Amino acid sequence: DLFTERKLSTLPVVDVDGRFLGVIRQADVVAAAEAEASADIQTMVGVSAEERALSGVLFSVKRRLPWLELNLATAFLASAVVALFESTIARFTALAVLMPIVAGQSGNTGAQALAVTMRGLALREIRSRHWVAVTSKEVRVAFLNGVAIALTTSAGVWLWSRSGGLALVIGLSMVISMIAAGLAGATIPIALAGLGRDPAQSSSIFLTTVTDVVGFLSFLGIATLLSSLLVPG
């Protein structure tokens, strides 16, 4: 912050008695910031910050495997949600074709909110106390984007299926799932920071869980509620 505010090239360091100890160079601060940013990229997807491109195989497996196991558990959770609506999918097979669209769009929405929030935390533009403002903004952005994407998606689904009911179902679920994804993308890193944890620590894994579960639940749930508007097959 001092380097940025005062346009300094070096920063003197003194002890508690005011004795000169040395200097911090701007280049060293930049290098440290770059190292921290690259570490954040790894930890967001469950890779240890200590791992390097040429790290040993066993070292990499040891660091990655626990997070892959956690990711597998969350995948089973999403599958369990789908299984709740097995009978609905069996009646309306088109739902199985369209499920990845809802999950994919909500995942991208959440990733956008996550990236912006993570950057704000890294640059100290925001703190945990700003969570209301940040989440409110991301929810509004997700809602407006959700409406626009829902209209496009509904039009495409109607042209493909000629089913107004199916177009309505995917449009409603798209808005709901994208709002939830935007909220999660902003909330997860701020919550981790508020708990004194690294906000980058596997945020994307937790986000994927939320977006998949909410996406499938909203899409299949709405389809079940509006099943009278759908054509079997």
Steps between C-alpha positions, in 0.01 A plus 500: 500500500783739582674432168176572317404812695839670514658383173806365681776284351633383837358493850724524810445258788584583863465311828296609803785730609517673163825333392536446128479133401483508121275577206217335309529550125196548281618222269499258794145600590387447140666158491333404829161617370545297181593191702194544722272549199631185330456306823139620521434365152614156616322494834170603340488163324635289783870502414753568775676835484828316554468291184707600198489392137798266554399371843523126556210278400435365850520850648239624251274201558518547877401866471227460237329173591319620817332781308408266215339268755306797640397599150379143442285520811341823379441339159310219671293766675405653165420154364278434801301811413453373145393159634215666692341584166569171323134445417468849352806447280367161390174663385661801336829388350573844354580615854811281504624670184451849643634450855864575408396837354356621829793369705754642256354849489460521877856375540634772272296764683636388833856494368467861381375616840770297675779649287387860554457448876834323533674785320330755725621314808853458363530871418333593830225686319249318720492344847264256670287794614418576136326165447151652478600748231700243303239224513220745420686621195578147379140385550372793292757434228412129499127580482536729199737261325271212595198664340693568180644148484163349589332676209765379258494147640122481501487612138756236402319226692167594345648487149651160581204340678201713403399472866399821672492319835858378465615847398327647806657244734855557384453878495380513862767260622770694318414821685479326839821301460699799372385717791604226744835465321571872516414504869722199570789634293508817709418343836744207510830695489369774732379238747838325494678832553266584788587167663869580473556246223663548163210613276662324205507163676308275260229760448421361157428153641246636746356724229458209259307310765257788548450569131446134409262427786296819459505473122370142492257559787346808342477353150361161596289640782329753274457232233324280755273783614414596142491146363148557368648743248759251372464241229614147602782343303 
